[in-house]
Amino acid sequence: MAFGGVRRGVSRFVKQYEYYNKRNPIIVRGTAGMGLFFIGDVIAQRMQPRDSIEWQWKDWDYHRTASATTWRALVWAPLAHYFWIVLESSVTPRVAHLGFLRGTMLKVLFDFMTVSPVSIGSFNIWMKWFETFDHEATSDHARKRPRAHLPTLVDLASFKKILFFLCAYSSIPNSAH
């Protein structure tokens, strides 16, 4: 009986979220992403080793959390919104005939090769800017660490392994999946 009220409340919340998400998807996703990013960063900071055994609120790096959550709302929410529209309208129809697993793997590979370097690079530059508020330091950081802006998947050895796996998996008939 008690779970019925919770279920109705969650159902009502999901319906409201879907309604507002259809009307203002970037704002809703940006706000939801900020909240989840905020919670995740606070939890991550609590898990980091500290000098003291017990974490206290004075240990919280609120500046890091604020700059990361603003990046999530102002940069990533619009970028991801339009990226997913392109992915679903352009890439999904082209890989649908490959089956669910192969198609999903190719979409993930496409994500890592196109949007991840941009998003990781913009995140690192954004964080450096909010750390220093100095154009020179931020541009030096961006110039000196371009490799840090790439996901590990772009690493040549990893890329070869993924291509080998995709090719090996592609040779299996689709009816065997």
N, C-alpha and C positions, 0 to 999 in steps of 0.2 A: 504494500500500500504506500509506503514512504517513497519507494522508487518511482511510482507513477508521477508524483509531483516533480521530481527531478527530471524525469523523462520529458514531461510537458514543458518544463522550463528550458531544457536544452533544445527541444524541438522549436520552441518559440524563438530562442536566440538564433538558431541556424536559419530559420525563415527570415528573420530580420536582417541577418548578415547577407543572405543571398539577395534580398530585395535591394539593400543599399549597395551591394557589390555590382549589381546590374546598372544602377544609376550612376555611381561614381567609383569605378573599379580601382583607379590609381590611388584615390584618397583612402578607400577602405583597406586595400592591400598594404598601402604604406603605413597606415595606423596600426593594423594588425601586426605587420612585420616589425614595426618599432617596439610594440609591446613584447613580442616574442624575443626579439633581439635583446631588449633590455633585461628581461628575465634570464635569458641564456648567458648574458655577459656577467650579471651579478652572480649566478651560480658558478660560472667558470672562475671568477675571481675568488670565490669562496674555496674552490678546490685547489687553487694554486698554493704551493708551499709558502709559508710565512715564517717569520721569526717566532711568533707566539703560536702556541698550540691551537688556541681557539680564535676563530675569526670574529672580528668586531667591526661595527659599521665604520669606525675611523680608518679601517684598512681599505675601504671601498674607494677605488679610483673612479669617482663620479665623472671626471673630465673625460676619461676614456669611454665610459658608457654613453655619455651625452654625445660625443663626436661620432661614435659608431652608430648610434640609433638615428642621428640626423642624416648620416650617409645612407642608411637603410631606407629612410622615407624620401629623401630628396633626389637621390641618384638611382638606387637600385629598384625602387618600386616602379618608376616609369620605364626604365630600361627593361626590366623583367616583363612588365606588362606587354610591351610591344614585341619583345623577343618571343614570348610564348604565342602571340598572335601569328607571327611569321612562321614559327616552328610548326604550329598546328595546321596552318593553311598551305605551307609550301613543302615542308619536309615530310610530315605524316602521310600525305597521299602518295608520295614517291616511295616510301618504305613499307607501306601497309601490306603489300603482296609478299613481303619477306616473312611474315609471321610476327607474333607479338614480341618474342624475345629478341630476335635479330633486329627488328624495327626499333625497339626500345634501346638496344645497345648502340645502334647507329645515331639515334637522336641524342643520347648521352655523349657520344663521341663528338657530334656536331656542336653540342653545348660547350664542351671542354675546349674545342678548337676555335670557337668564334667568340662567345660571350664571356667565358671565364677569364681569359687574359685581360679583357677590357674591365670587367668588374673588379678583379683582384688589383689591377693597376690603379684604378680610380680609388679603391678603398685605401690602398697604401699611401697614395698621394694625399687623399683627404685627411687621413690620420696624421701624417707628417705636418700638414698645414696647420691643423688644430693643436698640434704639439708645440710648434715653434712660432706660428703666425709670421713666418718669414718666407718671402717669395724665393729668395736665393737658396735657402736651405732646402726648400721643397723641390725646386727644380734640380738642384744637385742630387738630391735623394732619388728623384725619378731617373736622372741620367746615369747614375752610378749603379743602380740596382734594377736594371730592366729584367734580369733573369728572375728576380724575386716576384715579379708581377705575373709570371707564367705559372700555370698549374703544373704539378708534377707529371700529369698525363702527357704534356707536350714534350717531355724528356724523350729523346730519340729511342732509348732502349725500351721504355714503357710503351711508346707508340708502336714499335715493331711487334712487341708481344700482343698488343691489342689487335693489330692488323692480322697477325698470324691466327689468333683465336677466332676473329670474324671470318677469315677465309676458311679455316678448318670447320667452323660451325656451318658456314654457307654450303659446304659440300654435302651435308646431311640432308636427305630429302625432307621436305616440309611436313609430310605425313607422319614422320617419326617424332614430331614434337608434341 
